[in-house]
Amino acid sequence: MRRIVVVGASAAGLAAAETLRREGYDGTLTLVGDEPHPPYDRPPLSKQLLAAEWESGRLALRTPADLTALDLDLRLGVPATGLRLADSSVGLADGCEVPYDGLIVATGVRARRLPGEGAHVLRTLDDALTLRDRLGPGLRLVVVGAGFLGAEAAAVAWRLGAEVTLLEPAPVPLAHAVGTEVGELLTRAHLERGVDLRCGVSVREVTEDGVRLADGEVIEADEVLVAVGSLPNTEWLEGSGLTVGDGVVCDEYCEAARNVYAAGDVARWYNPLFGTAMRIEHRTNAAEQGMAAARNLLAPAARKPFAPVPYFWSDQYDMKIQAYGYLRGHDEVAVVDGDLGERRFVAAYRTGDRVTGALAVGMPPKAIRQWRQAIASGAMWDEAVRRQQPSPTGA
């Protein structure tokens, strides 16, 4: 291969580009990014950057010298607009057609929005800086969506003195992912600090004065943050011939078509460790999948399935949350270490007869690492959990 194009200049795309060079690829390597900024880290956007603890320069994933050393054909601020599989070329917004022998799609996701104008979202560096400029004592902030992103932003805003209203359509925030009792614990953390958390409410639209709920009530706000999930950036692939369905559909090798691979938030691939297709929006997964896709593209005869144990973390108030595995769709949760009431615990998750996830709050990293190994080895639930410290909390 003499020409490889990586579309997406964030964690997954950068990891792919670096891996290609590290594995000995010395041909033309084009890295396309829709944002004008060099690759940067996204998790701090809702934490350290929003809280003004870090400045934007600290988010850079690599120094200018590091990027120069990769000898990239770097196309920043130019979104991809189309893919022609038959011609092996990618169309860009500036009218260029970039040919390729190999392609890695790493275009990530964008924030889902609500009807109406004027609301903030929190996906890019510019999003975070704009919202940060508004936060301060006495500001009335409505956050729509009490998932991890919305909860993190609400915690930062509260710490900065804002009056925060947090709206969530589910009866218990994050219960679908972490279980009802863990979700209730995270709920109490908001309520104890005076955040006005309202569950079981749906927002119809953003208004000039705040947000309008489905029942017609208007909740007034100076600023509104919409954190109701994301959409994979796949529109540019329409008509390309790639299979798209909640992301770019790939096999266990991250291959979407011949010599076309996908990685990061946009990739929906079959993870053989869990026996299911998944799309993971976590920073660690993006980097690992970028590396795996690059290796498989370069050496198809030696390619390996991408079968990771996903990992994510979240900081909310004084709580450090860490999780391994695939928690969604679990059948049972059991506290296996610590105490739920003290907010220092490890919970294990069962799907079928196996351990498929683990989540820790307020515990040192070593407390959860053994559960990562149990997930990776496909450990049976009875052996790994119930013989240790059974404490079922229900599904």
N, C-alpha and C positions, 0 to 999 in steps of 0.2 A: 504494500500500500504506500502510495506516495502522497496522498492527500486525505487527511482526516479532518472532519468538521465536528466541533462540539458546540451545540446550540444551548446556551444557558451558562452564564458566567458567575454562578454562585458556588456554594460548597461542592455540589455534585460535579458540576462542570469543571471546576478548578482541579478537584481530585482526579478526574478522568485525564485532564491534560497533563498533570504532573506524573501520573502513572505511565502514560504513554511515553513520555520522555525517559522516565526512570527505567522502563523496560526496553529501551534502546531504539524507539522509533525516532528517526531523524528526518522524516519528510515534512511537508508543509502541514502545519497544525493551526487551523483557524478556530478561534474562540469567539463566539457571538454572544453579546449581552444586550438586553433591551434597556437596561439602566445605564446612565453615563458613568457610574462609579465603578472602579475596579472591584474585584470580588471582596465581599465583606461578610461578617458573621451576623446572622439574624437573631439568634436567641437573646442577645443583650438589648435588642430594640425595646422590648416590653419590660426590661429590668433596669440594668445599669444606665443605659442611654436615656430612657424615659425619665429616670430619677435624677438626671444630670450629674450622676456620679462619674460617668465616662463622657469624653468628647468623641465625636464621630471618627477621628483618626485612629482611635484605639480598636475599632472594629475591623480594620483591614486584615484580611486573611494572609496576605503576603506583602512584603515591601516592594517598592518599584524595582529594586535590583533583582529580587527573586523572580518577578514577572518577566523582566528583560532576559534573564538567564534561560527561560523556557523557550525563547525564540518563537514567540507566537505571532500569528497574523491576527491581531486583536481588533475586533469590531465592536466597540462599546457604544451604547446609545442608539443601536440600530436593530430593532426587532426583526425576527424572522417572520416572513409572511406566507411562505408556502414551501412545500416539499414535492419534488418530482422524482418519484422512485425510478421511473423508466429511464430518466436522463441522469439519475444520480446527482441531483443538484438541489441546493437550498436557495430560495429567493429571499432577499432582504428588503426592508422598507425603503432603502435608498436606491432601489432598482437593480442592484447587483444580483447576479446569479453565481453562487459559489459552488463549484463542482466538488465532488468527494468520491473517494474509494471506500471510505468507512465513515459512519455517522453515529454520534451519540446525542440523543435528545435528553436535555436536562433543563427544560424550560420552567420547571417548578409550578407554583400555583399563584393565584391572585385572591385577594380578599373578596368574599361574597358581600354584596351590598343589599340595602333595603330601598324600597321606593322613597322618593324625596331627595332633597338636596341639602348639602351643608354638613353631613356627618363625616367624622374621621373614620379611617380604617387604619390598621397597624400591620403593614406587611413590609414596607420598604424603609430605607433610611430617611427619605424625605417625609414619609408619613409620620415617623416617630419624632423627628425634629419639629414638625408643624404642631403636633399635639403637645409636645414638651413646652413649647413657647406659650401655650394657653394655660397650663396647669399652675395652680398656686392656691394660697389660702382663700377660702370663701367661694371658690369657683363651684358652680353646680354642674356636676358631670353625670350624665346618664351613660352607663355601659350596657349595651344590649348583647347578652350572651355571657354566661358564667362558666364557660369552659376554661381551659388553662390560660389561654391568652387573655380573655376578658378578666379573669380573676387576678392575674398578675398585674394588669394595668390598673385595675381597681385598687389593689393593695398599694401600688406606687402613688396613685393619686391621693388616696387617703393619707399616706405618710406625708405628702406635700401640703396637706391642709384642705384639700377639696372636700366638698359635700357630695358623696358618691351614692347614686342609686344604681343598683345592679339588677337587671331584668333577665329572667330565665324562663323559657317555656316549659321545661321539664319540672316535675314535682320536686326532684332533688338534683342539684347540679352534678353532672358527671357520673350519675349512677349507672348509666349504660356502659361506662368504661371501667369504673373502679369499684362498683358495688354501692348499695344503698348506704351502709353504715359508714364507709369511708367518705362518701359524698356528703353525708350529714355532718361529719366531723369538719370537713372543709367549709361547709355552710356556717357552722358555729363560729369559725374564725372571723368571718365577715361581720356577723351580727354582734359579736362581742365588742367590735371596734366602732359600732355605730353606723356601719354601711347599711343602707336601706335595701336589703336583698328581697326581691319579690319573685317568687317561683310560681309556675303555672300561668304565666301571662305571656301573651303574644303581642308583638309590635306590628302594627299595620303599616306605618310609614314614619319617616322623619319629617318634622315640620319646622317652620321658622322659630317656633317657641320651644321645641324639644322633640318629643315623640308622641304619636297617637297609638294607643293600644287597640286591640281588636274590638273591645267593647265601647270604643269611642272616647275613653278618658285620655286627656292630654297630660303628660308629665313634663313639666317645664324644666328647661336646662339651659345653661350657657353654652355648653358643648356636649356633643353626642359622639360616643365611640361605638361603632358597630363591629362586634366580634362574633359573628354567627357562622364561622367556618370559611371554607375556601373552595375554589374551583380550579381544577387542573388547567394549565395553559396549553390547550390542544387545538384551539380554533384554527391556528395556522396550518394544521395537518389535515383539515377537511379536504376530501377528494384526493388525498395522497395515496390511498391504498393501505395505509396502516390501520390496524384495528384500534379504535378508540372507544373506551367505555369507562368512565370515571378514571381517566388517565390513559396512558399509552399501554396497551395490553402486551405483555411480554411472557416468554416462557421462563423456566427456572434459571436460565442463563442470562436473563435480562435482554434477550434478543426479541425484537419486534418484527423484523424482516431480515432478509439476507444482508449482512454487513451493516445493519441498523440496530442499535441498542438504545435502551433508555435507562435513566438513573435518577434517583432523588425523588422529590415530592410528586413528580408527574408520572412516575413509573408504577404501573400496576402489574406485578409479576407474581408468579406461582412460587411460594416459599415451601419447599418440600419438608422443612422441619415441622411445620404446622399443618401441612397438607391442604393449604388453601391459598387463594389469590389474595394479595393485600397491597395496599398503597399506604406508605408510612411517611408522615410529615415530621420527621425528627432529624435534627442536625447530624447526629452520629450516623444514622442510616444513610443520609445523603452522601457523606464522604466515603463510607464503606462501599456503597453501591456504585459510586463513580469509579472507584478503583477496580471493582469486580467487572464492570462493563468494559472498561478499557483493556483489561487483561484478556477477557474472552474475545473481544474484537480482534486483538493483535494475534492471538494464538488459538484459533478455533479448534484445532485438533487436540488441544490440551485444556479446553475450557472446563470450568467447574461450576456446579450449581451455586447460586447465591442463596444461602440458607442461614441468615443471621438470627441472633436473638436480639430483637429491637430494644433500644434503650432510650429513655427520655428522662428529663428532670424539670422541676418547676420550683420557683421561689415565690412564696406567698406569705407576706408578713414575716413572722419569725420561723416559718416552717420551710424546711428543705425536703422536697419530695423527689424520690428517685423510683424508677420502675424499669423492669426488664420483662420482655416477652410480649405476648399478644393477649391483652386483657379483655378485649371486646368479645361478647358472646359467651362469657364464662358461665359455668353452672354453679359454682360454689366459691366462697371466700373463707379463709381461715386465718386468724391471727396466730402466727407461729413464733413471735418474739416480741417482747415489750408489752405495752399496754395501750389500747386504743384511747382510753379516757385521758391518758397523760400526753397524748400526741407524740408518743415515741414507740413505734411499733414496726413490725414487718408483717405484711399480709401476703399469703400465697393464694393463687387462683387456679381452680380446676376447670378444665373443659374435657368432658368425657371421663376417661380414667387416668388422665395425665396432668402433670403440673405444666401449665402453659404461661404463667405470669407470676410476678412478685412485685410488690410496691412497699416502699419504706418511707416513713415520715419521721424526721428528727433523729435518725439513726446514722452511725458511721457507715461509710461505704462497705466495709468488710462484713457488716451484718446482713447485707443482701447478696453479696457475691456468690455465696454457696447456692443460692436459689437460681442464679443465672446458670450455673453448671447443671443443676437439676433440670432446668428447662431445655438446655442444649442437648442433654443426653436422653430426653424423652422419659424422664423418671415417672414411675407410677405414683399416683396420688397417695394411696394407702401407705406405701413404703416411705415416701419422702416427707409426708405431712403428718398423718394421723399417729404415727409411732413417735413423733417428736413432742408436739404440744398442741393437741387438737383444741380448736376453739371456733367452731363453725359459726358464721354470721349470716349464712344464707346467700342466695344468688343475687 
